[in-house]
Amino acid sequence: MILHQELFQKLVDRIIADIGYNINIIDRDGYIVASGSSERIGTFHEIGHEAAKQETRTDIDQEKHGR
């Protein structure tokens, strides 16, 4: 999984550079494996976990969710 995490982080970094917004990549168990906020890596993400169970993408508006 380390190799995947390195590739995921490179992808996250490139996307953030292009769009200017933070993104996270979350595994099937709901844990953040790559993020623009390094302190969040390894933490559980409830909404991401629900999206993984439903096999959907979820966009979260920071203003609506207070982050």
C-alpha positions in Angstrom: 0.0 0.0 0.0 2.9 2.4 0.5 3.6 2.6 -3.2 -0.1 3.4 -3.8 0.0 6.0 -1.1 3.0 7.7 -2.8 1.2 7.7 -6.1 -2.0 8.9 -4.6 -0.3 11.7 -2.9 1.5 12.8 -6.1 -1.9 12.7 -7.8 -3.5 14.8 -5.0 -0.7 17.3 -5.2 -1.1 17.7 -9.0 -4.8 18.1 -8.8 -4.7 20.7 -6.0 -2.1 22.6 -8.0 -4.5 22.6 -11.0 -7.8 23.3 -9.3 -6.8 25.2 -6.1 -8.9 23.2 -3.8 -8.0 20.5 -1.2 -8.9 17.0 -2.0 -8.6 13.7 -0.2 -8.3 10.1 -1.5 -10.1 7.7 0.9 -9.8 3.9 1.0 -12.7 1.5 1.1 -12.6 1.4 4.9 -13.0 5.2 5.1 -9.4 6.2 5.9 -7.7 9.1 4.2 -4.7 7.8 2.3 -3.7 11.0 0.5 -4.7 14.6 1.1 -3.7 18.2 0.7 -3.8 18.4 4.5 -1.1 16.0 5.6 -2.4 15.9 9.2 -5.6 14.2 8.0 -3.8 11.2 6.4 -4.6 8.1 8.3 -7.8 9.6 9.9 -11.3 8.2 9.4 -13.6 10.2 7.1 -17.3 9.3 7.8 -18.7 10.8 4.6 -15.9 9.2 2.5 -16.7 5.9 4.1 -20.3 6.2 3.1 -19.3 7.1 -0.4 -17.0 4.1 -0.6 -19.8 1.8 0.5 -22.1 3.2 -2.1 -19.3 3.3 -4.7 -19.9 7.0 -5.5 -17.9 10.2 -5.5 -18.9 12.8 -2.9 -18.1 16.5 -3.1 -18.1 18.3 0.2 -18.6 22.1 0.3 -16.4 23.5 3.1 -18.8 26.4 3.8 -21.7 24.0 4.3 -19.7 21.6 6.5 -17.6 24.1 8.4 -14.1 22.8 7.6 
